[in-house]
Amino acid sequence: DAGITQSPRHKVTETGTPVTLRCHQTENHRYMYWYRQDPGHGLRLIHYSYGVKDTDKGEVSDGYSVSRSKTEDFLLTLESATSSQTSVYFCAISKAGTSGSYEQYFGPGTRLTVT
Amino acid sequence: GENVEQHPSTLSVQEGDSAVIKCTYSDSASNYFPWYKQELGKRPQLIIDIRSNVGEKKDQRIAVTLNKTAKHFSLHITETQPEDSAVYFCAASIDSGAGSYQLTFGKGTKLSVIP
């Protein structure tokens, strides 16, 4: 599982409230990613990080912000949750595979429901 | 940006038959093409990948082929078993080799293997 945990695993929140999801990794990987998964859309990249305090936007970044103050933690914040942000959120890391090239591995996911 | 199309969206095969899933990509600069398997309620798991310097890669019952000229790649599963039933996602990216790359996913194929 590449040492990735996500918290919370499930959350129900109301429209307009701020929400923070946490991704924690124990193997000191430099590169981390946040994706969302919705039926009919596959997985879409929200934000990613090259290292501490070094982040960039992905394909669907509107309404989301991220922070990475420590190598092991990558936080995703929904400033004011909307129903369109109801989704399953996956964190991922890049890790060298057996061939030496980098591969992405996913965390267990967080199911977020915005009512 | 990159666009990945995946077909078919659903596929049913008899146990023991072969299954083929096809993807096309739009950015000719893409050079890394992983495939993920996702069982219901679980995280996507990397099952095989291919880079643009090879045309085919095989791992037991799973193989992936790449046609750079046509910008398409395919997943082949032979001698299918019920445990192959899952949703399969293809993805494409530009991998500079430094460890960070942004995956663009297809929308997924739900494979059902009928015993």
Boltz contact constraints between the chains, C-beta under 6 A:
constraints:
  - contact:
      token1: [A, 31]
      token2: [B, 99]
      max_distance: 6.0
  - contact:
      token1: [A, 31]
      token2: [B, 100]
      max_distance: 6.0
  - contact:
      token1: [A, 42]
      token2: [B, 89]
      max_distance: 6.0
  - contact:
      token1: [A, 42]
      token2: [B, 105]
      max_distance: 6.0
  - contact:
      token1: [A, 42]
      token2: [B, 106]
      max_distance: 6.0
  - contact:
      token1: [A, 42]
      token2: [B, 107]
      max_distance: 6.0
  - contact:
      token1: [A, 42]
      token2: [B, 108]
      max_distance: 6.0
  - contact:
      token1: [A, 43]
      token2: [B, 105]
      max_distance: 6.0
  - contact:
      token1: [A, 45]
      token2: [B, 102]
      max_distance: 6.0
  - contact:
      token1: [A, 50]
      token2: [B, 100]
      max_distance: 6.0
  - contact:
      token1: [A, 94]
      token2: [B, 99]
      max_distance: 6.0
  - contact:
      token1: [A, 102]
      token2: [B, 99]
      max_distance: 6.0
  - contact:
      token1: [A, 103]
      token2: [B, 46]
      max_distance: 6.0
  - contact:
      token1: [A, 106]
      token2: [B, 43]
      max_distance: 6.0
  - contact:
      token1: [A, 106]
      token2: [B, 44]
      max_distance: 6.0
  - contact:
      token1: [A, 108]
      token2: [B, 43]
      max_distance: 6.0
  - contact:
      token1: [A, 109]
      token2: [B, 43]
      max_distance: 6.0
